Amino acid sequence: MRKPLVVYTYGAGRLGNQVLRFLHWLAWARANDGAVEVLNLAFWDWAKYFSIWRERPGCLFPARQTRADQYARMLNMLPERVRKLSEDRWWLQRMMQSAAGKWPRWHAIKINDRAGERIDLQDPQFLEEVRHYRLSACAGWCIAGWQYVEEQQHTLRSWFQPAAEWQTRAEDYIGSLRAKHDVVVGLLARQTDYRIWNDGRFYFSTAQYARWIRQLVDLRVGRNIVVVLASEAWQDPKELCGLPYAFAPGAKNLKGHWFDSFAALSLCDFVISPPSTFSATAAFIGHIPVLPLTRGEQDLNAADMLHNALIDAARHPEFSIAVK
């Protein structure tokens, strides 16, 4: 008898949130010991960046032979322009969500995140609900089972290692910095969307980030430190003059690919960052700490370090605004 299938259609956002949602779904499926399958349709656009999911682009767990992998590969063969339109508008995901509400023995669940609705994957009633259907399509962002993720984090981490070419470039880049420096610190300067997100609460200027770099140098007295600066916004080098930094390979100033920055951050000794799933999931994958930046006037303090990056971020009074 075929197991009930849950298809996660859409609602997670961009890379960090997509990885985070997938972690929750995988942990839930594993915690229920094969009682249900999960197909993460929302992750199809992101699978190519990760070693395991590139080989299983249909994003089905537990893995088995399925047409989903074939369909995902066909989608990736479309011209880039067509593929980009599909990614931006979630055509396939929305079609699946809509069909699930009309097909016999299928079921559609769509939560209203803004209204505070959520799905607790640790609630046995959710598993009981989906067991009544052959397929349940689920859309929304606030879907989580943190206890499952915490318990399984070592296994989960191994499933989100960057694909070979991204990993090799990041290792070469960070390795060249380690040859000259004792400490390599990642810094995420998130500026474009953070002017608006959460009313600009976590938007910081280049001058503020420069001040934190100076503090890092003072805190690490006697050690040769370099800061790997990742940013999706152009940074004025004049504001950073004289500071020990190197732009991450995917930084706007270098016109690189953003995933190169993600892979590079995961290989640093620790990351400092405003609340962001991008930095938190990179730190999780690299098994390194995060030092939160939450106020413009903040002074860095090693005691504020989140050593179990993703789990601690979800419990942090401010970082948890992003990591849920």
JOSUL-V995540 format. One record per residue. N is the residue number from 1. OMEGA is omega in whole degrees, 0 to 359 (999 if undefined). Layout:
n=N omega=OMEGA
n=N omega=OMEGA
//
This chain:
n=1 omega=182
n=2 omega=179
n=3 omega=173
n=4 omega=181
n=5 omega=173
n=6 omega=177
n=7 omega=175
n=8 omega=189
n=9 omega=182
n=10 omega=176
n=11 omega=188
n=12 omega=181
n=13 omega=185
n=14 omega=195
n=15 omega=184
n=16 omega=179
n=17 omega=178
n=18 omega=177
n=19 omega=182
n=20 omega=179
n=21 omega=181
n=22 omega=176
n=23 omega=180
n=24 omega=180
n=25 omega=180
n=26 omega=180
n=27 omega=179
n=28 omega=180
n=29 omega=180
n=30 omega=181
n=31 omega=180
n=32 omega=165
n=33 omega=173
n=34 omega=180
n=35 omega=185
n=36 omega=174
n=37 omega=177
n=38 omega=173
n=39 omega=185
n=40 omega=179
n=41 omega=181
n=42 omega=184
n=43 omega=183
n=44 omega=182
n=45 omega=186
n=46 omega=186
n=47 omega=184
n=48 omega=183
n=49 omega=187
n=50 omega=188
n=51 omega=183
n=52 omega=186
n=53 omega=172
n=54 omega=178
n=55 omega=180
n=56 omega=189
n=57 omega=175
n=58 omega=174
n=59 omega=176
n=60 omega=176
n=61 omega=352
n=62 omega=186
n=63 omega=172
n=64 omega=178
n=65 omega=183
n=66 omega=178
n=67 omega=181
n=68 omega=179
n=69 omega=179
n=70 omega=180
n=71 omega=180
n=72 omega=178
n=73 omega=178
n=74 omega=179
n=75 omega=180
n=76 omega=180
n=77 omega=179
n=78 omega=176
n=79 omega=186
n=80 omega=182
n=81 omega=179
n=82 omega=180
n=83 omega=180
n=84 omega=178
n=85 omega=180
n=86 omega=180
n=87 omega=183
n=88 omega=187
n=89 omega=176
n=90 omega=182
n=91 omega=183
n=92 omega=182
n=93 omega=181
n=94 omega=177
n=95 omega=179
n=96 omega=180
n=97 omega=180
n=98 omega=182
n=99 omega=183
n=100 omega=179
n=101 omega=185
n=102 omega=186
n=103 omega=179
n=104 omega=179
n=105 omega=171
n=106 omega=189
n=107 omega=179
n=108 omega=177
n=109 omega=178
n=110 omega=183
n=111 omega=179
n=112 omega=183
n=113 omega=183
n=114 omega=179
n=115 omega=178
n=116 omega=178
n=117 omega=180
n=118 omega=174
n=119 omega=176
n=120 omega=183
n=121 omega=177
n=122 omega=177
n=123 omega=182
n=124 omega=180
n=125 omega=179
n=126 omega=177
n=127 omega=180
n=128 omega=180
n=129 omega=184
n=130 omega=178
n=131 omega=181
n=132 omega=185
n=133 omega=175
n=134 omega=181
n=135 omega=174
n=136 omega=175
n=137 omega=186
n=138 omega=179
n=139 omega=179
n=140 omega=184
n=141 omega=186
n=142 omega=180
n=143 omega=189
n=144 omega=172
n=145 omega=190
n=146 omega=179
n=147 omega=178
n=148 omega=181
n=149 omega=180
n=150 omega=182
n=151 omega=187
n=152 omega=192
n=153 omega=182
n=154 omega=177
n=155 omega=182
n=156 omega=182
n=157 omega=184
n=158 omega=182
n=159 omega=182
n=160 omega=173
n=161 omega=181
n=162 omega=177
n=163 omega=194
n=164 omega=185
n=165 omega=178
n=166 omega=181
n=167 omega=181
n=168 omega=179
n=169 omega=180
n=170 omega=180
n=171 omega=179
n=172 omega=183
n=173 omega=181
n=174 omega=178
n=175 omega=179
n=176 omega=177
n=177 omega=180
n=178 omega=178
n=179 omega=183
n=180 omega=186
n=181 omega=179
n=182 omega=186
n=183 omega=178
n=184 omega=183
n=185 omega=174
n=186 omega=177
n=187 omega=175
n=188 omega=174
n=189 omega=183
n=190 omega=188
n=191 omega=189
n=192 omega=182
n=193 omega=182
n=194 omega=171
n=195 omega=184
n=196 omega=186
n=197 omega=180
n=198 omega=179
n=199 omega=177
n=200 omega=185
n=201 omega=184
n=202 omega=172
n=203 omega=178
n=204 omega=182
n=205 omega=176
n=206 omega=179
n=207 omega=178
n=208 omega=177
n=209 omega=178
n=210 omega=178
n=211 omega=179
n=212 omega=176
n=213 omega=177
n=214 omega=179
n=215 omega=177
n=216 omega=178
n=217 omega=180
n=218 omega=181
n=219 omega=182
n=220 omega=182
n=221 omega=177
n=222 omega=180
n=223 omega=182
n=224 omega=189
n=225 omega=171
n=226 omega=180
n=227 omega=177
n=228 omega=187
n=229 omega=178
n=230 omega=179
n=231 omega=176
n=232 omega=177
n=233 omega=180
n=234 omega=180
n=235 omega=180
n=236 omega=181
n=237 omega=179
n=238 omega=179
n=239 omega=185
n=240 omega=185
n=241 omega=177
n=242 omega=182
n=243 omega=181
n=244 omega=182
n=245 omega=171
n=246 omega=178
n=247 omega=173
n=248 omega=186
n=249 omega=178
n=250 omega=183
n=251 omega=181
n=252 omega=181
n=253 omega=180
n=254 omega=180
n=255 omega=180
n=256 omega=178
n=257 omega=185
n=258 omega=182
n=259 omega=174
n=260 omega=177
n=261 omega=179
n=262 omega=181
n=263 omega=180
n=264 omega=179
n=265 omega=183
n=266 omega=183
n=267 omega=178
n=268 omega=178
n=269 omega=170
n=270 omega=183
n=271 omega=169
n=272 omega=191
n=273 omega=165
n=274 omega=180
n=275 omega=184
n=276 omega=175
n=277 omega=179
n=278 omega=181
n=279 omega=183
n=280 omega=179
n=281 omega=175
n=282 omega=179
n=283 omega=177
n=284 omega=182
n=285 omega=179
n=286 omega=181
n=287 omega=180
n=288 omega=181
n=289 omega=174
n=290 omega=173
n=291 omega=186
n=292 omega=171
n=293 omega=188
n=294 omega=180
n=295 omega=182
n=296 omega=182
n=297 omega=184
n=298 omega=170
n=299 omega=182
n=300 omega=180
n=301 omega=182
n=302 omega=180
n=303 omega=181
n=304 omega=184
n=305 omega=174
n=306 omega=188
n=307 omega=175
n=308 omega=201
n=309 omega=188
n=310 omega=182
n=311 omega=179
n=312 omega=179
n=313 omega=180
n=314 omega=180
n=315 omega=184
n=316 omega=184
n=317 omega=181
n=318 omega=180
n=319 omega=180
n=320 omega=174
n=321 omega=178
n=322 omega=186
n=323 omega=183
n=324 omega=999
//
